[in-house]
Amino acid sequence: MAGIEIDDTTADALRTLAEAAGLPLDAYLAQVAEEKQRERALAEGAEIFRRVTGAPETIAAFDAEYGGPASAQTAPRAA
């Protein structure tokens, strides 16, 4: 691998994985890099989503804009 030094065991493992995927090593590594970037972006997005949706002011703003959940209407009960 040009410009990257890794131990023989790791290089062999990567070659084996690339072969199993039916790709040359450089294409396999590019694919893995893209997948890892997507995973990181999804993890960051999920963290932001959890932070934003958990904020009471965000929930209040959403409810003000779109209406909050309808309050439960209870029917009078017969005595």
Summary of the structure (lengths in Angstrom):
residues: 79
radius of gyration: 25.9
end to end distance: 82.6
largest distance: 84.3
contacts: 131
relative contact order: 0.06
helix: 68%
strand: 0%
